[in-house]
Amino acid sequence: MELDPLQKRRYSRHLILEGFGAEGQERLLSAKVLIVGAGGLGSPVAMYLAAAGTGTVGLIDADTVSLSNLQRQIIHSTADVNRPKVDSAAEHIGALNPDVTVVRHPVNLTAGNACDVIGGYDYVIDGTDNFASKYLINDACVMLGKPFSIGGINRYQGQLMTHVPGSACYRCLFPEPPADKDVETCSVTGVLGSIAGICGTLLATECIKFLVGYGELLTDTLLTFDALTMQFRRLATARNPHCPLCGGHPSITELKEYSFRPCVN
């Protein structure tokens, strides 16, 4: 697609950026990205993808906005309390950039719908707050051959990684979800609101780099950060040949749902 005069003005800083240019912007405008979760991580992801000119942004979330969300879920406002998150987020995206088409999925991602929903997108971003959803996203994307980035935050820390076909998946690092008794949620431990912005912005950046085709992705790498010390660490990983999902002899051949403990209001 060719940029019109208004788009050339809107994306002018991309057009003069080395490695990006008009071709990169056109790729973004043609891309379809699914964000799973319109909360703490999904908020900055959605806003920056929209600002960048990602052509189609899918939002899947069955939750409504609560007052306690607003400390970190910056795509929503006080007036949005009790509204479906996908509606609130879509409205704010539309106000930011009319170039973006928002597809609303006001449901939970399940083993029954994951392949149908994810199959229509070029890239998937995990913005969820529970391990059950993270494993479901990982498994569905690997089975479908879809690239994705997955992130998580708790207290003052965050971590993220990116997968493309052939690189390490989430199960290569963590083969099975932790036991329920070992899971902490932000409603119990708390979370610094601004680290959702740090992690979400990094997730959006990974997606943009992939779609534009420029830069080094966090594949075969786990990036962790601690906001209290501002230390970032890159931990090298590798595809596990014995991974139960993407290894040479996978034992996981169909989607499975795990129980989860969400970060309640």
ABEGO torsion letter per residue (X at the ends): XBBBAAAAAAAAAAAABBGBEAAAAAAAAABBBBBBEABAAAAAAAAAAAAAGBABBBBBBABBBBAAAAAABAABBAAABGBBAAAAAAAAAAAABAABBBBBBBBBBBAAAAAAAAAABABBBBABABAAAAAAAAAAAAAAGBBBBBBBBBEABBBBBBBBBGBBBAAAABABBBBAAABBBAAAAEBBAAAAAAAAAAAAAAAAAAAAGBEBBABGBBBBBBAAAGBBBBBBBBBBAABAAABABBABABBBBBBBBBBBX
